[in-house]
Amino acid sequence: QVQLVESGGGLVQPGGSLRLSCAASRSFFSIYTMGWYRQAPGKQRELVAVITGGGTTTYSDSVKGRFTISRDNAKNTVYLQMNSLKPEDTAVYYCNAKNAVTGIGSWGQGTQVTVSS
């Protein structure tokens, strides 16, 4: 099982930017499909963005054009660059790693993102 540690959350004003990072403990990082999910108070956890080992990306409609997911396989790290942040982006953001071979997934502990003036 892979261990994931997120960082980079915080408080930002509307229109601002943040970059989240998620460091994975395992080698062979490139076989994992990595994703960012978020959960706002009183709501279900939802997909934000996913990137495969080969670099194919998928975004939710709510963040398309504002957020960018990327990965550095040499550093076992995935990033989420968030621009033009809105109050509705406020949530706990979770990193997920899914082994593309076994289908087994792991979650990070989450990092809080608050967008408020």
C-alpha positions, 0 to 999 in steps of 0.5 A: 500500500502506498502512503500519500502526504499532501501539502500546500493548502491554506487560505486564499482570496477569491481569484488567487492561486494555490499549488497542492502537492502529494508525495507518494512513498512507493517506487514504481510510481508511474504505474499509479493513476493519481487523482485529486478529490475534494469534500466540502462540508455536508457534501460528498467527496467529488473528483477534481482531476486525474492523471494516468501514469502516461500523463492523460488527464481528466478534469471535472467541469467545475475546475476545467480551465482553472486547475491543472494536474501534473506529475513528476514520476522521478519525485513520486509526486503529483501536483494540482495547480489551482488558479482563479479560485472561487469560494465554492472551491473551499473543501478538504482536498484529498490525494488518491493513488490507484494501482493500474495493475491491481486496482487497489487505491490509497488516500492521503490525509487531506489538506484544507483549502479555504477561499474567502475574502 
